[in-house]
Amino acid sequence: MSPDLALVHDYLTQRGGAERVVAGWLDLFPEATLHTALYDADATFTNFSQARIKTSWLNNVSFLRRNHRWCFPLLAPTMSHFRVEADVVLASSSGWAHGVKTDGKLIVYCHAPARWLYQRDRYLARGQLGRVAGTASYFGGSLLRQWDQRAAQRADAYIANSTFTQRMLKSVYNIDATVIHPFVSPPATLPNVTARNDVLIVARLLAYKNIELMCEVARSLPHLSFRIVGDGPLRESLEANASSNVTFCGRVSDEILWQEYVNARVHLALSYEDFGITPLEAAYAGIPTVARNSGGYVDTITSATGILVDDNSLGVDSIAAAVTTALARTWNPIVLRQHAENFSLERHGQKIDQVISSLLTTP
């Protein structure tokens, strides 16, 4: 008899990589109930509309559903009182979901240990969390760290989304985690090429995504076209300062996203990513990625699928040179796609099942 399994996620109020992972879990575990602090159906993936979702009391306040950063001071106590009854609880956490209580086995799938505690210089740059959340993190950092450390130690098993996150978990919690990479979620059929563009950037418009630097790269390459897919609080300032060869596409559907991938020649990714799924999506579409040589990109980009730029000398000139090289090189789309297919939902699910089985059979 299969164990009763429940899913937990921090909050479903955006369309990020972590939310894509949880959406895939619903395909793997269709009977599972999904627990989360907040759920805004209009702001996240449509897959969740068919799920059985249980939310916290925070979700009763419509303002908080649409402005999750204002919840920052409330998330730790809310998750601490969130009890999930199941044989196995699989928690997708970037800082909060690992705090839930359960009498069953708790498996934490960690996208990143709380960035506002352990990567403050990057994540809090230019008010990344917003004024309320940033202030709460600054003044309550010590208490949050204590809560976070206690919550992490309660887990029965930890899974890291990348080798970078695995090292972070060892460093901040002294926890040995198994690495299970996220997966690509491609369409059944790739769209046809309709209008070839040069460089594609896929990222939310947040400070740690380094969109500003990529816009400077575009300015240095005025003969190339750059398209940015994604939205966020920095959009207005970025658009105001961008050169004429940059097009902001905003938030798009998955159908349009894949159309953008197949129409591009090179994908550019310079954010601080603990994993970062976009290089694999680009590879599946048959295009290479130019990225910084750090974080999760080290796990997802090979010499046959992209170019990694030395993180210690990351600047406009070095990035522009790498983009130019990538555009001039002939890439094998079959090799690119085969690489991406190694990161499949099926393989991800098999490895999750192995962790669950091992946990349930261990005395």
Secondary structure, 3 states (H helix, E strand, C coil): CCCCEEEEECCECCCCHHHHHHHHHHHHCCCCEEEECCECCCCCCHHHHHCCEEECHHHHCHHHHHCHHHHHHHHHHHHHCCECCCCEEEEEECCCHHHCECCCEEEEEECCCCHHHHCHHHHCHHHCCCHHHHHHHHHHHHHHHHHHHHHHHCCCEEEECCHHHHHHHHHHHCCCCEECCCCCCCCCCCCCCCCCCCEEEECCCCHHHCHHHHHHHHHHCCCCCEEEEECCCCHHHHHHHCCCCEEEEECCCHHHHHHHHHHCCEEEECCCCCCCCHHHHHHHCCCCEEEECCCCHHHHCCCCCEEEECHHHCCHHHHHHHHHHHHHCCCCHHHHHHHHHCCCHHHHHHHHHHHHHHHHHCC
